[in-house]
Each structure stands twice: as structure tokens, then as C-alpha cells.
Amino acid sequence: MPAIVGAVNVNSIGNSAVFHIGDVFQMSLYSEAKTFAGAGSFNTGDRITVSNTNSQTNTYDQDLVDQPIALNM
């Protein structure tokens, strides 16, 4: 049975979020992300001491596509 929907106001939606109104047969959700971080970037705690004298994050990536998501069902 078809859905009857009135006015809809969307203020914001995330990158990998779903906005769905009405009937649906199949939904295929996907997202991609690439993160570069240097030494000590993801440390969590109260008293973290990180000593990185020569720290480099090499972001050169020779691949054009790391993980293709086209036609991902």
C-alpha cells in the first residue's frame, strides 16, 4: 500500500545516513573514508605523554581507487 506523506523538513543529514520516506523494496547503504594520522594522533587518556622527534605521515597513495563502491549491492 503506498504511503501518503505530508510536508517534510530536513535540517541536516550525515554522510552515511539514510533518509527514507514511504515504501521501499531494497536499500543498499555504503560509504567510504580514508584517514591519515601521525604518531600519537589517536591516543586517549588522562595523562598521555607522546615524544615524537621525527614523526612523518606519508600520504602519497599511488592507487587511484582503494575500494570501489560503484554498483555495490
N, C-alpha and C positions, 0 to 999 in steps of 0.2 A: 504494500500500500504506500503510495507516495506521501512524503512528508510535506506539510504546509508550514512554512517558516515565515515569521514576520520580520520586522527590521532587526538588523544585527549591527552592532558597533564593536569593532575590534581595535583596541588601543595599541597593542603590540603583540608580537608572536616571536618565539625564539627561532634560531637557525634550524634546529632539527625537531621542531614541534609540529603538531598536527592540528589543523583547523578543519573540522568536519561538520557539515550541516546536511541533514537529510539521509536518504538511503544510500548504501554503498555495498557493492558486491565484494571487492577486494581492495585492500590498501597495501602498498609497498613502500615502506619507510626506509630511508637511507640518509647517511650523512658522512662527511669526511673531514678530517682535521690533521694538521701537521704541526708539531710543536718542537721548537728548538729552545734549549735552555742550557745555560752554562753550569759549571760545577757549583753545587750548593744551592741551586735555584729552588728545589722542591723540598728543602729541609723544613720540618715543622718541630716546634718545641718551645720551651720557655727560655733556656739559656743556650742557644746554639752559637758556637764559635767556628767559623769557617775561615781557613787560611789558605788562599789560593794565589800563590805568587805569579805563576804563569798559567793562566787559565784561558783557553780558547774554545769557542764553539764554532766549528766549521759547518757552515750552512750551504756549502756547494753541493748540489744534488744534480747529477747528470741525467737522471731519469726524467722524462717529460711527464709520465703518468705513473704514480706509485701503485695505486689500487683503483682501477677503473670501476666506476659505478654506473655507467651507462647500461641501460636495459637490465638492471639488477632487479630481479623479481623473486 
